[in-house]
Amino acid sequence: MSAELISEITAGLAQVIGEDSGFGSILKFDFEGAGVTVIDGKTVPNSVSNTDMPADCTIVISAENLMKMFKRELDPTMAFMQGKMKVAGDMSVAMKLGPILQKAAAAASV
């Protein structure tokens, strides 16, 4: 897993999230120990960074599988059921991720 891919994910999410996503939570993607991307939806403007911090919900997934989700090549529910994605913390925060994934998929297809 490359640091470049994690940087690409972080930059893409920052573009999709914008200043106020209405997310209202802190969500961390943990790329299986290779790095993190954190969406802080509690602050306005929202921020997306690679700074490891406490989160309301942490999703452990490989950067490659997250990119597959963005490109709609991997269904989030199937990823969870197949063990390709693990969720720790507030599951309702993970459920709010749907609209963000849809925006990311639209951006990835451009």
N, C-alpha and C positions, 0 to 999 in steps of 0.2 A: 504494500500500500504506500502510495507516495504522498509526501507532504504537499505536492502540487495539486493532487486531486482534492485533498482536504481544503486547501486554499480556494480552489475552484468552487467547491460546495459552499464554503462560507461566503464568498463574494456573490454567488448566485442567490443564496438565501437572503442576503442583505438587500439585494435588488428587489426580490419578490416581496419581502416583509414591508419595506417602506418605513415611514416614520411612525405610523400608528396602525398596527394590524388589527387591533382589538383583541389580540391573543390573551393579554392579561396574565400571563404566567411565564415562568422561566423553564425552558426546555433545553436539555442537553443531549446532543448526539455524541455518544462515546464510541469512537471507531476502534473498538476492541484493543484499547491500550495504545494505539498509534497516534492519538490526538483527539481533540474534541472540537465541536462547534456548538456554541451556546446562543440560543435566541432568548433575549431578555425582553419580553413583552410587557413587563411591569413598568418600565420607564418610558417616558415620551420625550424625545423620539425613541422608538425601539432600537435595540442594538443587536448586532450579530457579531460574535467574536470567537477567537480560539482560546480564550482565557477560561481555564477550568475553574468552576465555581459551583456552589450548591445550587440545586435546581429542584423545581416542584416535581419534575418527571425526567428520568434519564432513559434514553433509548440506546441500547447497545446493538450496533449493526456495523457491518463493514462499509467502507466508503463506496466500494463497488456496488453493493446491494442497494445502498441509498440512491445512487445514481440510476440504477435500474428502476427504482420506484419513481423517480422524477420522470423517467422516459416512458413510464407505464409498461415496462417490461416485467415488473414484479409487483404483484398485488400485496398491499400491506397486510391484509388479513392472512393470506397464504404465507407470507414471510414470517409472521408471528407463529402460526401453527406449525411451520416446518422448522422452527428454532433458528431461523436466520436473523431474527430480530427479537430482542428481549426488552421488556418494559419494567422499570422499577419506579416506584413512587405513585403519584396520582394518575391513574389511568384516564381520568376525564381530560387531563391535559393532552395526552396522546390522541384522544379522540378529536380534539380541536385541530389537529394537524391536517385533516382532510382538505380543507380549502387551501391551505398553504401548499400541499402537494399538488393540487390541481393547478395553482398558479405556476409552480415550479415546472410542471409537465408542459404547460403552455409555453413557458419561456425556453425550455429545453428543445422544443420542437421547431423553434424559429431558426 
